[in-house]
Amino acid sequence: MTDQMHKLSIVRQAKASNISRSGVYYLPHPVSTEMHALMSLLDELHLDIHLLAAVCCNNY
């Protein structure tokens, strides 16, 4: 991981650690409960449709 207080710059620390600089500066933002519910619903639908497609393909 990188250290802000290290004498090497962030760029050089990232290069030495073999990680991208975007990964160093990325700060995740929290997901709202509504968005989490929507993503869960989409995952559920995707799994249902995927299973339906598998059943249809096995009939041929």
PDB file of N, CA, C and O in Angstrom:
ATOM      1  N   MET A   1       0.834  -1.176   0.000  1.00  0.00           N
ATOM      2  CA  MET A   1       0.000   0.000   0.000  1.00  0.00           C
ATOM      3  C   MET A   1       0.880   1.241   0.000  1.00  0.00           C
ATOM      4  O   MET A   1       2.072   1.164   0.299  1.00  0.00           O
ATOM      5  N   THR A   2       0.308   2.348  -0.325  1.00  0.00           N
ATOM      6  CA  THR A   2       1.074   3.588  -0.381  1.00  0.00           C
ATOM      7  C   THR A   2       0.983   4.345   0.936  1.00  0.00           C
ATOM      8  O   THR A   2       0.044   4.176   1.715  1.00  0.00           O
ATOM      9  N   ASP A   3       1.975   5.173   1.157  1.00  0.00           N
ATOM     10  CA  ASP A   3       2.042   5.964   2.384  1.00  0.00           C
ATOM     11  C   ASP A   3       2.215   7.424   2.002  1.00  0.00           C
ATOM     12  O   ASP A   3       3.190   7.781   1.340  1.00  0.00           O
ATOM     13  N   GLN A   4       1.281   8.270   2.411  1.00  0.00           N
ATOM     14  CA  GLN A   4       1.333   9.696   2.088  1.00  0.00           C
ATOM     15  C   GLN A   4       2.576  10.365   2.678  1.00  0.00           C
ATOM     16  O   GLN A   4       3.086  11.330   2.108  1.00  0.00           O
ATOM     17  N   MET A   5       3.061   9.869   3.797  1.00  0.00           N
ATOM     18  CA  MET A   5       4.181  10.505   4.485  1.00  0.00           C
ATOM     19  C   MET A   5       5.546   9.975   4.028  1.00  0.00           C
ATOM     20  O   MET A   5       6.577  10.473   4.478  1.00  0.00           O
ATOM     21  N   HIS A   6       5.566   8.987   3.154  1.00  0.00           N
ATOM     22  CA  HIS A   6       6.827   8.411   2.683  1.00  0.00           C
ATOM     23  C   HIS A   6       7.558   9.412   1.805  1.00  0.00           C
ATOM     24  O   HIS A   6       6.928  10.248   1.158  1.00  0.00           O
ATOM     25  N   LYS A   7       8.893   9.331   1.776  1.00  0.00           N
ATOM     26  CA  LYS A   7       9.648  10.298   0.976  1.00  0.00           C
ATOM     27  C   LYS A   7       9.513  10.042  -0.524  1.00  0.00           C
ATOM     28  O   LYS A   7       9.734  10.951  -1.325  1.00  0.00           O
ATOM     29  N   LEU A   8       9.154   8.822  -0.913  1.00  0.00           N
ATOM     30  CA  LEU A   8       8.871   8.559  -2.329  1.00  0.00           C
ATOM     31  C   LEU A   8       7.506   9.132  -2.684  1.00  0.00           C
ATOM     32  O   LEU A   8       6.581   9.100  -1.873  1.00  0.00           O
ATOM     33  N   SER A   9       7.388   9.650  -3.890  1.00  0.00           N
ATOM     34  CA  SER A   9       6.095  10.184  -4.327  1.00  0.00           C
ATOM     35  C   SER A   9       5.089   9.047  -4.491  1.00  0.00           C
ATOM     36  O   SER A   9       5.465   7.878  -4.589  1.00  0.00           O
ATOM     37  N   ILE A  10       3.821   9.403  -4.518  1.00  0.00           N
ATOM     38  CA  ILE A  10       2.754   8.415  -4.707  1.00  0.00           C
ATOM     39  C   ILE A  10       2.948   7.694  -6.038  1.00  0.00           C
ATOM     40  O   ILE A  10       2.736   6.485  -6.134  1.00  0.00           O
ATOM     41  N   VAL A  11       3.350   8.441  -7.059  1.00  0.00           N
ATOM     42  CA  VAL A  11       3.570   7.853  -8.384  1.00  0.00           C
ATOM     43  C   VAL A  11       4.635   6.764  -8.310  1.00  0.00           C
ATOM     44  O   VAL A  11       4.450   5.671  -8.846  1.00  0.00           O
ATOM     45  N   ARG A  12       5.727   7.057  -7.658  1.00  0.00           N
ATOM     46  CA  ARG A  12       6.820   6.074  -7.560  1.00  0.00           C
ATOM     47  C   ARG A  12       6.448   4.908  -6.647  1.00  0.00           C
ATOM     48  O   ARG A  12       6.839   3.770  -6.910  1.00  0.00           O
ATOM     49  N   GLN A  13       5.705   5.174  -5.589  1.00  0.00           N
ATOM     50  CA  GLN A  13       5.256   4.086  -4.717  1.00  0.00           C
ATOM     51  C   GLN A  13       4.331   3.143  -5.474  1.00  0.00           C
ATOM     52  O   GLN A  13       4.437   1.923  -5.349  1.00  0.00           O
ATOM     53  N   ALA A  14       3.419   3.716  -6.262  1.00  0.00           N
ATOM     54  CA  ALA A  14       2.495   2.892  -7.037  1.00  0.00           C
ATOM     55  C   ALA A  14       3.256   2.067  -8.061  1.00  0.00           C
ATOM     56  O   ALA A  14       2.968   0.885  -8.251  1.00  0.00           O
ATOM     57  N   LYS A  15       4.219   2.683  -8.715  1.00  0.00           N
ATOM     58  CA  LYS A  15       5.011   1.966  -9.715  1.00  0.00           C
ATOM     59  C   LYS A  15       5.818   0.845  -9.059  1.00  0.00           C
ATOM     60  O   LYS A  15       5.898  -0.256  -9.602  1.00  0.00           O
ATOM     61  N   ALA A  16       6.417   1.115  -7.896  1.00  0.00           N
ATOM     62  CA  ALA A  16       7.204   0.108  -7.187  1.00  0.00           C
ATOM     63  C   ALA A  16       6.325  -1.035  -6.684  1.00  0.00           C
ATOM     64  O   ALA A  16       6.762  -2.185  -6.636  1.00  0.00           O
ATOM     65  N   SER A  17       5.082  -0.714  -6.309  1.00  0.00           N
ATOM     66  CA  SER A  17       4.151  -1.738  -5.819  1.00  0.00           C
ATOM     67  C   SER A  17       3.428  -2.448  -6.948  1.00  0.00           C
ATOM     68  O   SER A  17       2.707  -3.420  -6.723  1.00  0.00           O
ATOM     69  N   ASN A  18       3.629  -1.953  -8.179  1.00  0.00           N
ATOM     70  CA  ASN A  18       3.000  -2.532  -9.366  1.00  0.00           C
ATOM     71  C   ASN A  18       1.472  -2.426  -9.298  1.00  0.00           C
ATOM     72  O   ASN A  18       0.757  -3.362  -9.655  1.00  0.00           O
ATOM     73  N   ILE A  19       0.986  -1.268  -8.832  1.00  0.00           N
ATOM     74  CA  ILE A  19      -0.450  -1.000  -8.809  1.00  0.00           C
ATOM     75  C   ILE A  19      -0.719   0.281  -9.590  1.00  0.00           C
ATOM     76  O   ILE A  19       0.169   1.119  -9.747  1.00  0.00           O
ATOM     77  N   SER A  20      -1.938   0.427 -10.075  1.00  0.00           N
ATOM     78  CA  SER A  20      -2.276   1.627 -10.837  1.00  0.00           C
ATOM     79  C   SER A  20      -2.522   2.796  -9.887  1.00  0.00           C
ATOM     80  O   SER A  20      -2.962   2.609  -8.753  1.00  0.00           O
ATOM     81  N   ARG A  21      -2.234   3.991 -10.363  1.00  0.00           N
ATOM     82  CA  ARG A  21      -2.451   5.169  -9.533  1.00  0.00           C
ATOM     83  C   ARG A  21      -3.932   5.409  -9.295  1.00  0.00           C
ATOM     84  O   ARG A  21      -4.305   5.951  -8.255  1.00  0.00           O
ATOM     85  N   SER A  22      -4.784   5.020 -10.236  1.00  0.00           N
ATOM     86  CA  SER A  22      -6.220   5.213 -10.022  1.00  0.00           C
ATOM     87  C   SER A  22      -6.698   4.416  -8.814  1.00  0.00           C
ATOM     88  O   SER A  22      -7.615   4.840  -8.112  1.00  0.00           O
ATOM     89  N   GLY A  23      -6.084   3.272  -8.573  1.00  0.00           N
ATOM     90  CA  GLY A  23      -6.424   2.486  -7.396  1.00  0.00           C
ATOM     91  C   GLY A  23      -5.984   3.151  -6.107  1.00  0.00           C
ATOM     92  O   GLY A  23      -6.582   2.930  -5.053  1.00  0.00           O
ATOM     93  N   VAL A  24      -4.944   3.963  -6.187  1.00  0.00           N
ATOM     94  CA  VAL A  24      -4.453   4.668  -5.000  1.00  0.00           C
ATOM     95  C   VAL A  24      -5.398   5.801  -4.626  1.00  0.00           C
ATOM     96  O   VAL A  24      -5.683   6.013  -3.447  1.00  0.00           O
ATOM     97  N   TYR A  25      -5.882   6.524  -5.621  1.00  0.00           N
ATOM     98  CA  TYR A  25      -6.691   7.713  -5.362  1.00  0.00           C
ATOM     99  C   TYR A  25      -8.189   7.425  -5.257  1.00  0.00           C
ATOM    100  O   TYR A  25      -8.953   8.310  -4.870  1.00  0.00           O
ATOM    101  N   TYR A  26      -8.623   6.214  -5.590  1.00  0.00           N
ATOM    102  CA  TYR A  26     -10.050   5.878  -5.591  1.00  0.00           C
ATOM    103  C   TYR A  26     -10.603   5.855  -4.173  1.00  0.00           C
ATOM    104  O   TYR A  26     -10.036   5.220  -3.283  1.00  0.00           O
ATOM    105  N   LEU A  27     -11.702   6.548  -3.974  1.00  0.00           N
ATOM    106  CA  LEU A  27     -12.426   6.504  -2.705  1.00  0.00           C
ATOM    107  C   LEU A  27     -13.846   6.024  -2.986  1.00  0.00           C
ATOM    108  O   LEU A  27     -14.598   6.718  -3.670  1.00  0.00           O
ATOM    109  N   PRO A  28     -14.232   4.857  -2.476  1.00  0.00           N
ATOM    110  CA  PRO A  28     -15.575   4.353  -2.749  1.00  0.00           C
ATOM    111  C   PRO A  28     -16.638   5.234  -2.098  1.00  0.00           C
ATOM    112  O   PRO A  28     -16.427   5.786  -1.018  1.00  0.00           O
ATOM    113  N   HIS A  29     -17.772   5.356  -2.762  1.00  0.00           N
ATOM    114  CA  HIS A  29     -18.879   6.113  -2.182  1.00  0.00           C
ATOM    115  C   HIS A  29     -19.952   5.127  -1.728  1.00  0.00           C
ATOM    116  O   HIS A  29     -20.133   4.080  -2.348  1.00  0.00           O
ATOM    117  N   PRO A  30     -20.656   5.452  -0.662  1.00  0.00           N
ATOM    118  CA  PRO A  30     -21.657   4.526  -0.127  1.00  0.00           C
ATOM    119  C   PRO A  30     -22.825   4.345  -1.095  1.00  0.00           C
ATOM    120  O   PRO A  30     -23.196   5.265  -1.824  1.00  0.00           O
ATOM    121  N   VAL A  31     -23.392   3.149  -1.085  1.00  0.00           N
ATOM    122  CA  VAL A  31     -24.540   2.830  -1.929  1.00  0.00           C
ATOM    123  C   VAL A  31     -25.804   3.010  -1.101  1.00  0.00           C
ATOM    124  O   VAL A  31     -25.902   2.504   0.017  1.00  0.00           O
ATOM    125  N   SER A  32     -26.772   3.734  -1.656  1.00  0.00           N
ATOM    126  CA  SER A  32     -28.019   3.967  -0.925  1.00  0.00           C
ATOM    127  C   SER A  32     -28.806   2.663  -0.802  1.00  0.00           C
ATOM    128  O   SER A  32     -28.580   1.722  -1.562  1.00  0.00           O
ATOM    129  N   THR A  33     -29.720   2.614   0.147  1.00  0.00           N
ATOM    130  CA  THR A  33     -30.526   1.408   0.338  1.00  0.00           C
ATOM    131  C   THR A  33     -31.426   1.158  -0.864  1.00  0.00           C
ATOM    132  O   THR A  33     -31.689   0.006  -1.209  1.00  0.00           O
ATOM    133  N   GLU A  34     -31.905   2.231  -1.511  1.00  0.00           N
ATOM    134  CA  GLU A  34     -32.741   2.063  -2.705  1.00  0.00           C
ATOM    135  C   GLU A  34     -31.933   1.442  -3.839  1.00  0.00           C
ATOM    136  O   GLU A  34     -32.411   0.545  -4.534  1.00  0.00           O
ATOM    137  N   MET A  35     -30.700   1.927  -4.022  1.00  0.00           N
ATOM    138  CA  MET A  35     -29.850   1.390  -5.083  1.00  0.00           C
ATOM    139  C   MET A  35     -29.486  -0.059  -4.796  1.00  0.00           C
ATOM    140  O   MET A  35     -29.436  -0.883  -5.709  1.00  0.00           O
ATOM    141  N   HIS A  36     -29.232  -0.372  -3.528  1.00  0.00           N
ATOM    142  CA  HIS A  36     -28.902  -1.746  -3.155  1.00  0.00           C
ATOM    143  C   HIS A  36     -30.090  -2.671  -3.435  1.00  0.00           C
ATOM    144  O   HIS A  36     -29.902  -3.782  -3.932  1.00  0.00           O
ATOM    145  N   ALA A  37     -31.298  -2.228  -3.124  1.00  0.00           N
ATOM    146  CA  ALA A  37     -32.497  -3.026  -3.395  1.00  0.00           C
ATOM    147  C   ALA A  37     -32.675  -3.228  -4.898  1.00  0.00           C
ATOM    148  O   ALA A  37     -33.025  -4.324  -5.337  1.00  0.00           O
ATOM    149  N   LEU A  38     -32.440  -2.188  -5.687  1.00  0.00           N
ATOM    150  CA  LEU A  38     -32.558  -2.293  -7.138  1.00  0.00           C
ATOM    151  C   LEU A  38     -31.525  -3.261  -7.707  1.00  0.00           C
ATOM    152  O   LEU A  38     -31.849  -4.067  -8.579  1.00  0.00           O
ATOM    153  N   MET A  39     -30.292  -3.190  -7.226  1.00  0.00           N
ATOM    154  CA  MET A  39     -29.253  -4.104  -7.704  1.00  0.00           C
ATOM    155  C   MET A  39     -29.586  -5.547  -7.337  1.00  0.00           C
ATOM    156  O   MET A  39     -29.345  -6.458  -8.129  1.00  0.00           O
ATOM    157  N   SER A  40     -30.137  -5.762  -6.147  1.00  0.00           N
ATOM    158  CA  SER A  40     -30.530  -7.114  -5.737  1.00  0.00           C
ATOM    159  C   SER A  40     -31.638  -7.653  -6.629  1.00  0.00           C
ATOM    160  O   SER A  40     -31.617  -8.823  -7.012  1.00  0.00           O
ATOM    161  N   LEU A  41     -32.605  -6.807  -6.961  1.00  0.00           N
ATOM    162  CA  LEU A  41     -33.691  -7.209  -7.846  1.00  0.00           C
ATOM    163  C   LEU A  41     -33.162  -7.556  -9.236  1.00  0.00           C
ATOM    164  O   LEU A  41     -33.578  -8.553  -9.826  1.00  0.00           O
ATOM    165  N   LEU A  42     -32.256  -6.747  -9.757  1.00  0.00           N
ATOM    166  CA  LEU A  42     -31.669  -7.026 -11.068  1.00  0.00           C
ATOM    167  C   LEU A  42     -30.879  -8.328 -11.057  1.00  0.00           C
ATOM    168  O   LEU A  42     -30.936  -9.092 -12.019  1.00  0.00           O
ATOM    169  N   ASP A  43     -30.142  -8.589  -9.981  1.00  0.00           N
ATOM    170  CA  ASP A  43     -29.413  -9.850  -9.860  1.00  0.00           C
ATOM    171  C   ASP A  43     -30.373 -11.032  -9.867  1.00  0.00           C
ATOM    172  O   ASP A  43     -30.125 -12.040 -10.528  1.00  0.00           O
ATOM    173  N   GLU A  44     -31.464 -10.903  -9.132  1.00  0.00           N
ATOM    174  CA  GLU A  44     -32.462 -11.972  -9.064  1.00  0.00           C
ATOM    175  C   GLU A  44     -33.084 -12.227 -10.436  1.00  0.00           C
ATOM    176  O   GLU A  44     -33.240 -13.376 -10.849  1.00  0.00           O
ATOM    177  N   LEU A  45     -33.437 -11.152 -11.137  1.00  0.00           N
ATOM    178  CA  LEU A  45     -34.002 -11.295 -12.481  1.00  0.00           C
ATOM    179  C   LEU A  45     -33.005 -11.932 -13.432  1.00  0.00           C
ATOM    180  O   LEU A  45     -33.374 -12.791 -14.234  1.00  0.00           O
ATOM    181  N   HIS A  46     -31.758 -11.525 -13.352  1.00  0.00           N
ATOM    182  CA  HIS A  46     -30.727 -12.087 -14.221  1.00  0.00           C
ATOM    183  C   HIS A  46     -30.596 -13.588 -13.993  1.00  0.00           C
ATOM    184  O   HIS A  46     -30.478 -14.355 -14.949  1.00  0.00           O
ATOM    185  N   LEU A  47     -30.615 -14.010 -12.730  1.00  0.00           N
ATOM    186  CA  LEU A  47     -30.498 -15.432 -12.435  1.00  0.00           C
ATOM    187  C   LEU A  47     -31.711 -16.202 -12.941  1.00  0.00           C
ATOM    188  O   LEU A  47     -31.565 -17.309 -13.460  1.00  0.00           O
ATOM    189  N   ASP A  48     -32.910 -15.632 -12.797  1.00  0.00           N
ATOM    190  CA  ASP A  48     -34.120 -16.299 -13.281  1.00  0.00           C
ATOM    191  C   ASP A  48     -34.094 -16.445 -14.794  1.00  0.00           C
ATOM    192  O   ASP A  48     -34.403 -17.518 -15.313  1.00  0.00           O
ATOM    193  N   ILE A  49     -33.732 -15.393 -15.507  1.00  0.00           N
ATOM    194  CA  ILE A  49     -33.690 -15.442 -16.971  1.00  0.00           C
ATOM    195  C   ILE A  49     -32.593 -16.387 -17.428  1.00  0.00           C
ATOM    196  O   ILE A  49     -32.774 -17.119 -18.401  1.00  0.00           O
ATOM    197  N   HIS A  50     -31.458 -16.382 -16.741  1.00  0.00           N
ATOM    198  CA  HIS A  50     -30.354 -17.268 -17.097  1.00  0.00           C
ATOM    199  C   HIS A  50     -30.787 -18.728 -16.974  1.00  0.00           C
ATOM    200  O   HIS A  50     -30.483 -19.542 -17.846  1.00  0.00           O
ATOM    201  N   LEU A  51     -31.494 -19.060 -15.898  1.00  0.00           N
ATOM    202  CA  LEU A  51     -31.963 -20.433 -15.716  1.00  0.00           C
ATOM    203  C   LEU A  51     -32.999 -20.799 -16.767  1.00  0.00           C
ATOM    204  O   LEU A  51     -33.016 -21.932 -17.248  1.00  0.00           O
ATOM    205  N   LEU A  52     -33.864 -19.858 -17.130  1.00  0.00           N
ATOM    206  CA  LEU A  52     -34.856 -20.097 -18.167  1.00  0.00           C
ATOM    207  C   LEU A  52     -34.178 -20.364 -19.503  1.00  0.00           C
ATOM    208  O   LEU A  52     -34.599 -21.255 -20.241  1.00  0.00           O
ATOM    209  N   ALA A  53     -33.143 -19.610 -19.820  1.00  0.00           N
ATOM    210  CA  ALA A  53     -32.408 -19.814 -21.068  1.00  0.00           C
ATOM    211  C   ALA A  53     -31.740 -21.179 -21.077  1.00  0.00           C
ATOM    212  O   ALA A  53     -31.684 -21.829 -22.121  1.00  0.00           O
ATOM    213  N   ALA A  54     -31.235 -21.625 -19.939  1.00  0.00           N
ATOM    214  CA  ALA A  54     -30.594 -22.935 -19.863  1.00  0.00           C
ATOM    215  C   ALA A  54     -31.612 -24.043 -20.111  1.00  0.00           C
ATOM    216  O   ALA A  54     -31.289 -25.032 -20.770  1.00  0.00           O
ATOM    217  N   VAL A  55     -32.827 -23.902 -19.603  1.00  0.00           N
ATOM    218  CA  VAL A  55     -33.876 -24.900 -19.827  1.00  0.00           C
ATOM    219  C   VAL A  55     -34.251 -24.934 -21.304  1.00  0.00           C
ATOM    220  O   VAL A  55     -34.412 -26.012 -21.876  1.00  0.00           O
ATOM    221  N   CYS A  56     -34.390 -23.772 -21.923  1.00  0.00           N
ATOM    222  CA  CYS A  56     -34.738 -23.710 -23.348  1.00  0.00           C
ATOM    223  C   CYS A  56     -33.660 -24.334 -24.212  1.00  0.00           C
ATOM    224  O   CYS A  56     -33.977 -25.011 -25.191  1.00  0.00           O
ATOM    225  N   CYS A  57     -32.417 -24.129 -23.883  1.00  0.00           N
ATOM    226  CA  CYS A  57     -31.314 -24.675 -24.682  1.00  0.00           C
ATOM    227  C   CYS A  57     -31.239 -26.189 -24.552  1.00  0.00           C
ATOM    228  O   CYS A  57     -30.830 -26.866 -25.495  1.00  0.00           O
ATOM    229  N   ASN A  58     -31.621 -26.726 -23.416  1.00  0.00           N
ATOM    230  CA  ASN A  58     -31.552 -28.168 -23.214  1.00  0.00           C
ATOM    231  C   ASN A  58     -32.647 -28.909 -23.967  1.00  0.00           C
ATOM    232  O   ASN A  58     -32.552 -30.122 -24.151  1.00  0.00           O
ATOM    233  N   ASN A  59     -33.689 -28.202 -24.407  1.00  0.00           N
ATOM    234  CA  ASN A  59     -34.768 -28.854 -25.138  1.00  0.00           C
ATOM    235  C   ASN A  59     -34.382 -29.172 -26.574  1.00  0.00           C
ATOM    236  O   ASN A  59     -35.070 -29.958 -27.225  1.00  0.00           O
ATOM    237  N   TYR A  60     -33.319 -28.595 -27.082  1.00  0.00           N
ATOM    238  CA  TYR A  60     -32.927 -28.822 -28.479  1.00  0.00           C
ATOM    239  C   TYR A  60     -31.942 -29.917 -28.619  1.00  0.00           C
ATOM    240  O   TYR A  60     -31.517 -30.226 -29.732  1.00  0.00           O
TER     241      TYR A  60
END
